[in-house]
Amino acid sequence: MAPSVMGLTTPWEVLVNSSARRNCTSLASLRFWKWGGLFLPIGNDVFVASPEDTILQLSHDFDFPELLLLGYELCGSYRFPVRGEQTIYGRPVCMTPASLQRALDGREGMHGIKNVRQALRYLLPKSGSPMESVLVLVLILPPCLGGYGFPAPELNMRCYVDECGVTYYIPDLWWRYRNVVLEYFGGRDHTELHDMVSDNLRRNDLLDNGQQVLVAVYEHLINGARMDHLAVQLSHQLGLGEIDMSREARERRRELRTRLLRWEGGLPR
């Protein structure tokens, strides 16, 4: 059994910020790490992993959809439940796609960085709920990964509905250049009556402002035929081509939705 010093089993693994300081001893194995932007000080020379570093550390343990959902959580305003608790909404954003990109600059060859760079291609900021993130990924991931390959929308951005630029709504998904809005209603994230009333009033005002409004519900995400029908409607509104309805394409989409929805209860165990 390895000896224990200060309650920690040796040899310790210690990160240093210079390759010249990488001298191992019987107590510690020192590893060089370019940690700029990846660790956050919390006082007394104690550091914790930043959100960007957390993504890097977990990138080789999570599959690609799981890594993306973690990124959406950290870039969004909700937190997945912990130990059976409820999902928390209205939380501060931990990071942005831009901050993650900056953290990766100059770190070519780092373990897991290839997966993170791929995830960055589909990582959007400001998601407001887990189901919103699942819906976005189902829509924008390429068909080879089980998505529909739609262009990325803006998430939870102000859409002004008066000429004075005073009154606005914040649609869930908005393709501004086509005046197309996709709202997530009902199901796992909108269960209270006042939420449903507010959502429908907002929908009416967006329609009156010239936005084409489509609605997604939880049943779309658990039913392939309904999701395909919604994708056809959205493709028509966006002026895009036909949706691949081959058996292989539908099976890839089913597998992606299944893997994404495993995260409804939080981090996979």
PyMOL commands that set and color helices and strands:
alter all, ss='L'
color gray80, all
select helices_A, chain A and resi 19-21+51-58+64-75+97-104+113-120+130-140+143-145+176-178+193-208+218-222+224-238+247-265
alter helices_A, ss='H'
color red, helices_A
select strands_A, chain A and resi 4-5+8-9+12-16+28-32+39-43+46-49+78-79+88-89+154-155+159-160+168-169+173-175+180-184+212-216
alter strands_A, ss='S'
color yellow, strands_A
deselect
rebuild
show_as cartoon
